[in-house]
Amino acid sequence: MKTLILVRHAKSDWPEETADFDRPLAEKGQHDAEKMSRFLKENNIKIDQFISSPALRALSTCEIFNEVYQIKIETDRKLYNASEKNFESVIFDLSDDLNSVAMFSHNNGISNFANSMSEELFMFPTCGVAGFEIDCDSWSEFENAKKKPLFFYEPKKI
């Protein structure tokens, strides 16, 4: 059994003359990421590794989460403006010794990917987090594995 956790980056800012890839977190985003990471840890949400889009707002969100978790962070360009296939491609490359992985990415891709795994409808707010149980022993079995939503948290509701 594996656990996949999807995290939409926290609220970002868009200073003048800043490329989309280089957008920083807003103060609210920093606060929400701190609050959400503490909430997950306090609720015993185990995570073995973080994988983040390298875009500044996603990676900054991931780094704030890692202040609480202190685990390995990897970046993968496929998680920036990701399609469902991009997410799957990253998942297929995961080491099987990882049982719980959190991926930090962007909308609309992250909502679309979550919706492809569930009958429930997910619309991720910034810093929204969804967890899924994946019924497989190897990440390479992800595509055909049964997937079950475990939780969905929004910063304003915790």
Secondary structure, 3 states (H helix, E strand, C coil): CEEEEEEECCCECCCCCCCHHHCCECHHHHHHHHHHHHHHHHCCCCCCEEEECCCHHHHHHHHHHHHHHCCEEEECHHHCCCCHHHHHHHHHCCCCCCCEEEEEECCCHHHHHHHHCCCCCCCCCCCCEEEEEEECCCHHHHHHCEEEEEEEECHHHC
